[in-house]
């Protein structure tokens, strides 16, 4: 590891090395110019992980620090600084990457002055783009970014009811009405560019600009996410009111860094050409970088940031041989090229992911996520209320008469005969035929073993795609108590079941 150059600045936000930051953390430098904090630990480079890859402890500390910065006024001060230059300046509508990188760096230093072990997580929205409705992502729950009410106000989670600079008493989102999230294709389009002017593009050129417009440019691609989130995130002047802004831009910076590593040498850190017919002069390489009057625009392309101050954790990934994304909040879609997908919140749409562990603490039922743990039949109905079944099927969902919470069932009427042929020696098949393999105790042979049997019978499942499951586990609702199971245990080429 190359020793950091020695650097002294009057303010921590101006630092581009850890040894410069050290005195502001009340640390001391050793002979290798490493910063030793008061607790004896090293001040390390910030390590930016995908938001869902944080440990629960890291995520909670991240949320706590942001609330500390909000309470102290520093969050709003930094947000106002971005608001001041959010439009008509070097932060937008020109070669992007320099000012936003410096804004991220300042914000991350503010975070680390409270908790030196943290970094700005990045939001890889590609992971959410695979969902039937990305608004149903686990990200938009109290565990992460929080839920919104009918009007788009963030009313749950760590940022609930944050008062914003425009006087609103909550962060405002209007998600999914326009724009789009990043996709693997949109990222690959950026990485495929070989000309820096097609990456740090002129996004508001005059008609006389000789450089053709490139809608694959990073600023165009990143703006789609601002539009998709909507609300405060839509206009540049108000976007930093929402902490989602920083996690989004952390990922934009990651894409930029991937392009640099792929397309440039360490010595090649060129800036887009200064052409007045293509960009306002405040975007020129040696123009002062507003609002950082000690920097010029090209300083934002320095190697020092990723050499000394922060680096990125790899994007979440999985393989067919290792189909896990190493996160409770992600699952692996092994179809085609294996890739990680965000888990879906309860009540969210899961169409297309019925065979996957796609629902957070639940399972995919008829295209919607319902809770996995049934404390009472009423809780099932509450989940199905959120599913919003067609009006023609709503009237019967009033009450489940069974007062017993059954969690013990076989998933096929042939389990009895299969168990006699030795399938219970296999652990996965034991779970599939829990009653016949005696892994749980059956209270009565004819009882509805699942609290939703009455509902499913009304939906026609006794003779539908899940008839085998129903014949085994919903015998009362399907009026099969007087019928032998052997009549239903026929040779079938595939096994269909509800859960």
C-alpha positions in Angstrom: 0.0 0.0 0.0 1.3 3.4 -1.0 1.8 5.8 1.9 -0.6 8.7 1.8 0.8 12.1 0.9 0.9 14.4 4.0 -2.0 16.9 3.8 -3.1 19.7 6.1 -6.5 21.4 5.7 -8.4 23.9 7.9 -11.7 22.0 7.6 -12.4 18.2 7.5 -14.6 18.6 4.4 -11.6 19.7 2.4 -9.5 16.6 3.2 -8.7 14.0 0.6 -6.5 11.8 2.8 -7.1 10.0 6.1 -4.0 11.7 7.7 -5.6 15.0 7.0 -8.8 13.9 8.6 -7.0 12.4 11.6 -6.9 15.5 13.9 -10.6 16.2 13.3 -11.2 12.7 14.7 -9.0 13.4 17.7 -6.6 10.7 16.5 -2.8 10.5 16.2 -0.6 9.5 13.3 1.9 6.7 13.6 5.1 6.4 11.6 3.2 5.0 8.6 0.9 8.1 8.6 -2.0 5.8 9.7 -4.5 7.4 12.0 -5.0 5.8 15.4 -8.3 6.8 17.0 -8.8 7.4 20.7 -10.2 3.9 21.1 -7.0 2.5 19.6 -8.5 1.4 16.3 -7.3 2.5 12.9 -9.3 5.0 10.9 -9.8 3.0 7.7 -11.0 3.9 4.3 -14.8 4.1 4.1 -16.1 0.9 2.6 -19.3 1.5 0.7 -21.7 -1.5 0.6 -25.0 -2.1 -1.1 -27.7 -0.9 1.4 -29.1 -4.4 1.8 -25.7 -5.9 2.4 -25.1 -4.0 5.6 -25.4 -6.0 8.8 -28.5 -5.1 10.9 -26.1 -3.3 13.3 -24.5 -1.3 10.5 -27.8 -0.4 9.1 -29.2 0.7 12.4 -26.1 2.8 13.1 -26.4 4.4 9.7 -29.9 5.4 10.4 -29.0 6.7 13.9 -26.2 8.8 12.5 -28.5 10.4 9.9 -31.0 11.3 12.6 -28.2 12.8 14.7 -27.1 14.9 11.7 -30.7 15.9 11.1 -31.2 16.9 14.7 -28.0 18.9 14.8 -28.9 20.8 11.7 -25.9 19.6 9.7 -28.0 17.4 7.4 -30.1 20.4 6.5 -27.0 22.6 6.1 -25.5 20.2 3.6 -28.8 19.8 1.9 -29.2 23.5 1.5 -25.7 23.7 0.1 -26.8 21.2 -2.6 -30.1 23.0 -3.1 -28.2 26.3 -3.8 -26.4 24.8 -6.7 -28.9 22.1 -7.6 -29.8 23.8 -10.9 -27.9 26.1 -13.2 -24.5 25.2 -11.8 -21.7 22.7 -12.2 -23.6 20.1 -10.3 -26.1 19.3 -13.1 -26.8 19.9 -16.8 -23.2 19.5 -17.8 -20.3 17.0 -17.3 -21.4 15.2 -14.2 -19.1 13.4 -11.7 -17.0 16.0 -10.2 -19.3 18.2 -8.0 -21.5 15.3 -7.0 -18.5 13.3 -6.0 -17.3 16.1 -3.7 -20.9 16.5 -2.3 -20.9 12.8 -1.4 -17.4 13.1 0.1 -18.4 15.9 2.4 -21.6 14.1 3.5 -19.6 10.9 4.2 -17.1 12.8 6.3 -20.0 14.3 8.3 -21.3 10.8 8.9 -17.9 9.4 9.9 -17.2 12.3 12.3 -20.1 10.8 14.3 -19.3 7.1 13.6 -15.9 6.5 12.0 -16.7 3.0 11.0 -19.5 3.9 8.6 -19.7 4.8 4.9 -22.5 5.9 2.6 -24.2 2.7 1.4 -25.1 2.5 -2.2 -28.5 1.7 -3.6 -28.2 -0.7 -6.6 -31.6 -0.1 -8.1 -31.0 -2.7 -10.7 -31.8 -5.2 -8.0 -35.3 -3.7 -7.6 -35.9 -3.3 -11.4 -36.5 -7.0 -11.8 -39.6 -6.9 -9.6 -43.2 -6.8 -11.0 -43.5 -3.5 -9.1 -40.3 -2.1 -7.6 -42.4 0.0 -5.2 -43.0 -3.4 -3.4 -39.3 -3.8 -2.7 -38.2 -4.5 0.9 -36.4 -1.2 0.6 -39.6 0.8 0.9 -40.4 -0.5 4.4 -39.6 0.7 7.9 -36.4 -1.4 7.8 -34.8 0.8 5.1 -36.2 3.9 3.3 -39.7 3.7 4.9 -43.2 3.5 3.7 -45.4 6.4 2.4 -49.0 7.2 3.1 -51.7 7.8 0.4 -50.2 11.2 -0.3 -46.6 10.1 -0.7 -45.4 11.3 2.7 -42.8 9.1 4.4 -44.5 8.1 7.6 -42.6 5.0 8.8 -39.0 4.0 9.2 -35.9 5.9 10.3 -36.8 9.1 8.3 -40.5 9.3 9.1 -41.8 12.8 9.4 -38.5 14.6 8.7 -39.2 18.3 8.3 -37.8 19.4 5.0 -36.2 22.7 3.8 -39.4 23.6 1.9 -41.4 23.5 5.1 -43.1 20.1 4.4 -43.4 18.0 7.6 -42.4 14.8 5.9 -40.2 13.7 3.0 -42.4 13.4 -0.2 -42.1 10.6 -2.7 -44.3 9.9 -5.8 -42.8 6.7 -6.9 -43.3 4.9 -10.2 -45.2 7.6 -12.1 -42.4 8.4 -14.5 -38.7 7.6 -15.2 -37.2 4.2 -14.5 -34.6 2.5 -12.3 -31.2 1.4 -13.4 -31.1 -1.8 -15.4 -28.1 -4.0 -16.2 -28.4 -2.9 -19.8 -28.3 0.8 -18.9 -25.2 0.3 -16.8 -23.6 -1.7 -19.6 -24.4 1.1 -22.0 -22.4 3.5 -19.9 -19.5 1.1 -19.5 -19.4 0.6 -23.2 -18.6 4.2 -23.9 -15.0 4.8 -24.9 -15.2 8.6 -25.1 -15.3 10.6 -21.9 -17.6 13.1 -23.6 -20.2 10.3 -23.9 -20.0 9.6 -20.2 -19.5 13.0 -18.6 -21.8 14.3 -21.3 -23.0 17.7 -22.4 -26.6 17.3 -21.4 -27.8 20.9 -22.2 -25.9 21.8 -25.4 -26.6 24.5 -27.9 -27.7 23.5 -31.4 -24.2 24.3 -32.6 -22.4 21.8 -30.3 -20.4 19.5 -32.5 -20.7 16.6 -30.0 -23.8 14.5 -30.7 -26.2 14.0 -27.8 -25.7 10.6 -26.1 -28.7 9.5 -24.1 -26.6 6.7 -22.6 -24.6 9.2 -20.7 -24.4 8.7 -16.9 -26.3 11.9 -16.1 -29.2 11.0 -18.3 -29.3 7.4 -16.9 -29.1 8.6 -13.3 -31.8 11.3 -13.8 -34.4 8.5 -14.6 -34.1 7.3 -11.0 -34.8 10.8 -9.7 -37.9 10.9 -11.8 -39.0 7.4 -10.7 -38.8 8.3 -7.0 -40.5 11.6 -7.7 -41.6 14.0 -5.0 -38.6 15.7 -3.4 -36.2 13.6 -5.5 -37.5 14.9 -8.8 -36.1 18.4 -9.0 -32.4 18.8 -8.3 -33.1 21.7 -6.0 -34.9 19.6 -3.5 -33.6 16.0 -4.0 -31.2 16.0 -1.1 -34.1 16.4 1.4 -34.5 12.6 1.0 -31.6 10.5 2.3 -32.3 8.2 -0.6 -30.5 10.8 -2.7 -27.1 10.0 -1.1 -27.5 6.2 -1.5 -28.5 6.7 -5.2 -25.6 9.0 -5.9 -23.2 6.6 -4.1 -24.2 4.0 -6.8 -23.8 6.6 -9.6 -20.3 7.2 -8.3 -19.7 3.5 -8.3 -20.7 3.2 -11.9 -18.4 6.1 -12.7 -15.5 4.4 -10.9 -16.2 1.1 -12.8 -15.9 3.1 -16.0 -12.7 4.7 -14.9 -11.1 1.4 -14.0 -12.3 -0.1 -17.3 -11.5 2.7 -19.7 -8.8 4.9 -18.2 -5.3 4.5 -16.9 -4.3 6.2 -13.6 -2.6 9.0 -15.6 -5.7 9.5 -17.8 -8.0 11.5 -15.8 -9.1 13.9 -18.6 -12.1 16.1 -18.4 -14.6 16.8 -21.2 -13.4 19.5 -23.6 -14.3 23.1 -22.6 -16.7 24.2 -25.4 -19.0 27.1 -24.8 -21.4 25.9 -27.5 -21.8 22.6 -25.5 -21.8 23.7 -21.9 -22.0 26.8 -19.7 -18.5 28.0 -18.8 -19.2 27.2 -15.1 -18.8 23.5 -16.2 -15.3 24.1 -17.7 -12.5 22.0 -16.2 -10.7 24.9 -14.4 -13.9 26.8 -13.3 -14.4 27.0 -9.6 -16.4 24.1 -8.3 -19.5 25.6 -6.7 -20.0 25.5 -3.7 -16.5 24.3 -3.0 -14.5 27.5 -3.7 -11.2 25.9 -2.9 -11.6 23.4 -5.7 -11.9 23.5 -9.5 -14.1 21.1 -11.4 -11.4 18.8 -12.6 -10.3 18.2 -8.9 -13.4 16.0 -8.7 -11.7 13.5 -11.0 -8.7 13.0 -8.7 -7.4 9.5 -7.9 -7.0 10.5 -4.3 -10.7 9.8 -3.4 -10.5 6.1 -4.1 -6.8 5.8 -3.3 -7.1 7.1 0.2 -10.6 7.9 1.4 -13.2 5.3 0.3 -13.7 2.2 -1.8 -16.6 0.0 -2.9 -17.8 -3.4 -2.0 -18.7 -5.6 -5.0 -22.3 -5.6 -6.1 -24.4 -8.4 -4.7 -24.1 -11.5 -6.9 -24.9 -15.3 -6.9 -24.3 -18.4 -9.0 -26.2 -21.6 -9.8 -23.7 -23.5 -7.6 -24.1 -20.9 -4.8 -27.6 -19.5 -5.2 -27.4 -17.1 -2.2 -26.8 -13.3 -2.2 -25.5 -13.3 1.4 -28.3 -11.1 2.5 -31.6 -11.7 4.3 -33.1 -9.1 2.1 -32.1 -10.5 -1.3 -32.8 -13.7 -3.2 -31.1 -15.3 -6.2 -32.9 -15.7 -9.5 -31.1 -18.6 -11.2 -32.9 -18.4 -14.5 -30.6 -17.4 -17.3 -27.7 -15.5 -15.8 -28.1 -15.8 -12.0 -28.6 -12.4 -10.4 -29.7 -11.0 -7.1 -33.2 -9.6 -6.7 -34.7 -7.6 -3.8 -37.1 -9.4 -1.6 -40.7 -8.2 -1.7 -42.6 -6.8 1.3 -45.8 -8.4 2.6 -48.7 -7.4 0.4 -46.4 -6.8 -2.6 -46.7 -8.4 -6.0 -44.6 -11.5 -6.6 -45.9 -12.6 -10.0 -43.2 -14.6 -11.8 -41.3 -15.4 -8.6 -43.7 -18.0 -7.1 -41.0 -20.7 -7.0 -38.4 -18.5 -5.2 -37.8 -17.3 -1.7 -39.0 -13.9 -2.9 -41.1 -12.6 -0.1 -39.5 -11.2 3.1 -40.9 -13.3 6.0 -43.6 -14.7 3.8 -44.4 -16.6 0.7 -45.9 -15.9 -2.7 -49.6 -16.8 -2.9 -51.7 -16.1 -6.0 -49.2 -13.5 -7.1 -48.9 -11.6 -3.8 -46.7 -11.9 -0.7 -48.4 -13.1 2.4 -47.0 -13.6 5.9 -45.4 -16.9 6.7 -46.2 -17.1 10.4 -49.9 -17.3 11.1 -50.6 -16.3 14.7 -54.4 -16.6 14.1 -56.8 -17.0 11.2 -57.5 -13.3 11.5 -53.9 -12.5 10.6 -54.3 -14.4 7.3 -57.3 -12.3 6.5 -55.5 -9.1 7.2 -52.7 -10.1 4.8 -55.3 -11.0 2.1 -57.0 -7.7 2.6 -53.7 -6.1 1.5 -53.6 -8.3 -1.5 -56.6 -6.6 -3.0 -58.5 -9.5 -4.6 -61.1 -8.7 -7.2 -64.3 -7.2 -5.8 -66.3 -10.3 -6.9 -64.2 -12.4 -4.6 -64.0 -10.0 -1.7 -67.5 -10.6 -0.2 -66.8 -14.0 1.2 -63.6 -13.0 3.0 -65.2 -12.2 6.3 -64.2 -14.9 8.8 -62.4 -18.2 9.0 -64.3 -20.5 11.2 -61.4 -22.7 12.3 -60.1 -21.6 15.7 -57.1 -23.8 15.6 -53.7 -22.7 14.2 -52.6 -25.7 12.1 -49.1 -25.6 10.7 -48.8 -29.4 10.1 -49.6 -30.7 6.7 -48.6 -32.9 3.8 -48.2 -31.1 0.4 -49.7 -34.0 -1.7 -52.3 -36.7 -1.1 -49.7 -39.3 -2.3 -47.5 -38.6 0.7 -48.9 -41.6 2.6 -48.0 -44.1 -0.1 -44.7 -42.3 -0.8 -43.7 -42.6 2.8 -44.2 -46.3 2.7 -41.7 -46.4 -0.2 -39.0 -44.7 1.9 -39.1 -41.0 0.8 -38.8 -40.0 4.5 -35.1 -40.9 4.5 -34.6 -37.7 2.4 -34.7 -34.5 4.5 -36.3 -32.3 1.9 -39.0 -34.9 1.2 -39.6 -35.2 4.9 -40.4 -31.5 5.0 -42.7 -32.0 1.9 -44.6 -34.8 3.6 -44.4 -33.6 7.2 -47.5 -35.6 8.4 -46.7 -38.9 6.7 -43.1 -38.7 7.8 -44.1 -38.0 11.4 -42.2 -34.7 11.6 -45.2 -33.1 13.3 -48.4 -34.4 15.0 -51.7 -34.4 13.1 -54.6 -33.6 15.4 -57.3 -35.0 13.2 -57.3 -36.6 9.8 -60.2 -34.6 8.3 -59.5 -31.2 9.8 -58.6 -28.2 7.6 -54.9 -28.0 8.4 -54.4 -24.6 7.0 -56.2 -21.4 8.2 -56.9 -20.3 4.7 -58.6 -23.5 3.5 -62.1 -21.8 3.5 -60.8 -18.9 1.5 -59.0 -21.1 -1.0 -62.2 -23.3 -1.5 -64.1 -20.2 -2.4 -61.4 -19.3 -4.9 -62.0 -22.7 -6.6 -58.7 -24.3 -5.5 -60.4 -27.6 -4.6 -60.6 -28.4 -8.3 -58.0 -25.9 -9.5 -54.2 -25.9 -9.9 -53.7 -26.7 -6.2 -56.2 -29.6 -6.0 -53.6 -32.1 -4.8 -52.6 -29.8 -1.9 -56.3 -29.1 -1.1 -57.2 -32.8 -1.2 -54.6 -33.5 1.5 -54.9 -30.5 3.7 -58.3 -28.9 3.2 -60.5 -32.0 3.3 -63.3 -30.3 5.4 -63.6 -27.3 3.1 -63.4 -29.4 0.0 -66.0 -31.9 1.4 -63.7 -34.8 1.0 -63.9 -36.3 4.5 -65.9 -39.3 3.3 -63.6 -39.9 0.3 -60.5 -42.1 0.3 -57.2 -40.3 -0.3 -56.2 -43.1 -2.7 -58.8 -41.7 -5.1 -56.9 -38.5 -5.3 -53.4 -40.1 -5.3 -53.1 -40.6 -9.0 -50.0 -40.6 -11.2 -49.1 -37.0 -11.9 -46.2 -35.6 -13.9 -45.8 -32.6 -11.7 -46.7 -31.5 -8.2 -48.7 -28.3 -7.7 -49.1 -26.8 -4.3 -50.0 -23.4 -2.8 -47.0 -22.8 -0.6 
